[in-house]
Amino acid sequence: MSQVIDRFPRITSMPAYERVAEAIEQEIVSGRLRPGAALGTEAELVRQFGVNRSTVREGIRLLEQGGLIRRDASRRLIVGLPHYERLASRMSRALVLHQVTFRELWEAAMALSLATIELSIDRATPQLIEALERNIAATEAARHDPQRVGELDGEFHMALEEASGNRVLKLAREPSNMLIYPVTELVVRDVAQGAERLIHAHRMLVLALKERDADLGRLWTRRHLNDWRKGFELGGRDFDQPVDSVLLDARRQKVGE
């Protein structure tokens, strides 16, 4: 007689506080509760859900951690927006767990960056263009500090994403950006004139925004990312290596300095 292998975990009931949190989250995600709307008092939620106050408080705590609920100055419960950084870091961890490679990140970054620059060409405001120019000036001043150049490069591209006026693009890019930007510091260290090449690419991207020149924007987006790839490989790194091993080497190198 063959032995039956257990494949499925036992079904357990969800704790009441998680059901409270899930019910409120569904109202927020569906748009029935909009950011800034008053959620009600704890006592009102106790009455509506038919549970005790400690259950409601624990459910609210879960939602506060994710940024879906916040408290105003009078401690009233207000619908918020999810913490962008927390969502991005969660997705970044998922990418690492799936052992994605830098080739995959680079391919995705190329597609999303081209979409970003095309929208930014049409939508970038003078204020955002000024912010990008200030970033370039700060990068020039820090060009001998690879760590700072890497940080400013990340800020530059986040500002470009802001200029696109498309929050879906911004949310889609951030998880992979969080894995790419730490390596930019290593690329700048390894490549002669690495900081100068990065700064020149940023200048040309800003010029494309100023002149509303989509062809120029696409050209320098491709050149910028191809330059990053060449710098990555010049440092002796394998483009098909999982990102976690590359990032681990980067941390080791930093600690050993």
N, C-alpha and C positions, 0 to 999 in steps of 0.2 A: 504494500500500500504506500503510495507516494505521500510524502509529507507536504502539507500546505504551508507555504511561506507567508508570514504576515507582512503585508505591504503597506497597510494603512494604519495611521495612528488612531487611537481611540478618540471619539468625538467628545469634546468637553464643552460645556455651556460657557458663553462669554460672560465675564463679570459684568454686573449691572452698571458700574461706572464706565466701562468701555462702550456699552450700549447707549448710554447717555451721550458720551462724546461722539459716537458714530452718528447718532440721530441729528445732533446739532451740526456736525460737519457736513452732512448731506444737504441740510438747508442752506449752508454757506456756499458749498461747491455748486449747487444747482442755481444759485443766484437769487433764491427767495429771500435770503438774508444778505444784504449788501454791506460792504465795508463801511464802518462808521455807524451802522444801525445799532440801536440799544437792544441788548439781548434780554434784559429783564433782571430782576434780583434773584439771588439764590433761593429765597423763599418762594418766588413765583415758579421757578424751575422745579423745586421740590413738589409743589402742588401739581404742575403739569405732568411730570413724569411718574408721580405716585411712589417716590422713593424717599429715603431719608437724606438729610442734609449732607452727611459725610460722603454719600455716593455721588451727589451732585458736585460737591467740591472736588472730589478726585477726578471726575470727568472733565470739569473745567480746567483742572491743573494740566491734564493731557493736552487740551486745546491751547492753553496758554503757552506751553512749551513749543508747540508748532507755529505759534503766531496767529492762529485763527481767532483767538479771543484775547483782548487786552482789557485793562481797567483804566478808566479816566481818573482825573484828579480826585473825584469824590468816591472812587473805588467801584463805580458802576461798571457792569460788564458791557463791553463794546465789541462788535464784530471787527476783526482786523484782517490783515493779509498774511499769508504764510511767510515765514522767514525765508527769504530768497537764498541766503547763504546755506541754511540748513538743508533745503531741498537739493541744492547743487552738490553739497558735500555728500549727501546720501547717494545721489546718482554717480558721483565720482567713485565712491566705494564699490558700487555695483559694477562699474567698468573694470576696476581692478580685480574684483572677484571673478569676472568673466575672462580674465587674462587677455584683455585687448592689447594690441600692439601699437607702437607709435605710428606704424604705417596706417593703421585703421584710424587713429586719431587725426593724422595729417590729412588723409583723404576726406574725412568728415569736415575738418577745419577748412579745407579748400572750398568745398561746396558751400558751406555756411558763410564763409568770409566773402565769397563772390556775391551771394545774395545780400549780405549786409552792406557792402560798398555800393551796390546798385540802388538800394533804397536810400542810403545815406546821401548819395549824389542828389537825389530829388528833395530830401527832407531836412538836411543839416541846417540848423539855424546859425546866424552869426555868433550867437553866444557859445554854441557848442564848438564851432570852428575856433573861436578864441581859446576855449578850454584845451583843445587839442594842440594849439600853438604854444600855450603855456607848458603843456606836458613835454613838448619837444625841447623847449628851452631848459626845462629842469633835467631832461635826459642828457642834453649837451653838457650841462654843468657837472653831471655825475658820470660822465662817460668812462672815467677810470675806475669806477666802482661797479663791477659786474652785478653784484646783488641788487643794488639800487636801480641799475639799468633794467634788470629783469622785472622788478616791481613796477617801474614806470611803463615798461612795454605792456604789462598786463592792464594798467590803468588806461593807456592809450586805446587799446582795443575794446575795453569796456565802454569808453566814451564813444567810440565808433558805433558800437551796438546801440548805445543810447540814441545816437544821431539817426539810426535807421528808423526809429519810431515804431519798431515792431517788438513787442514784449515776448512773443513766442520765439523769435530768433534769439533774443537775449537769453531766455531760459534754456533754450536748446544748446547754446554754445557754452554756457558757464561750466557744466560738469567736466567737459573735455579741456576747457581752458585751465581749470584748476590743476590738471595733470601736466599740461604743456608748459605753462609759465615757469615752474621751478627749473625746468631744463634749459630755458632761455638763458638763465644766468651762466650755465655751463658752456653753452654755445658761444656766448660773448667772451668767456674766458679763453676758450680754445682757439678761436678764429682771429687771426690778425685783422685789425680794422673792423672787428665784429660790431662794436658799438657804433662806429661811424656808418657802417653799411645799414644798420638798423635805423639810425636817425635819418639817413638820406631817404630810405623807403617811406618813413613816416612823413617826411616833408612832401614827397611826391603824392602821397595819398591825400594830404590836406590840400595840396594844389588842385588835385582832381575835384575835391569838394568845392573849392572856391570857384573853379571854372565850370562846374557842373558837367564835367567830362567823364562820362561812364567808361569809355574805352580806356582812358588813362587810368581810371580807378581799377578796372579789371586787370590791366597790364601790371600795375605795381602790386596789386594783391597777389597775383601769381608769382611775381619776382620775389616778393617778401617771404612768402611761404616756401618757395623753392630754395631761397637762400638759407632759411632756417633748417631745412632738411639737409642741405650740403654741410652746414656747420655741425649738425647732429652727427653725421656720418664721418666727418673729418676728425671728430673726437674719438674715433674707434668704436662707436656704438653700433649695435645691430638694430636696424630699423624694424625688424620683425621680432624683436625681443619684447616680452610682456612689459607693460609700463611699470609694474611694481618693482621689477628687478632693476630697471634703469633709475627709478626714483630712489631705491635703496642705495645704489652706488653713488648717487648724487649726495645723499645725506652722509654717507661714509666719507666721501671726499671733503665735504664741508667740515665735518668733525675733525678730520685729520689735518686741516690747515693750521 
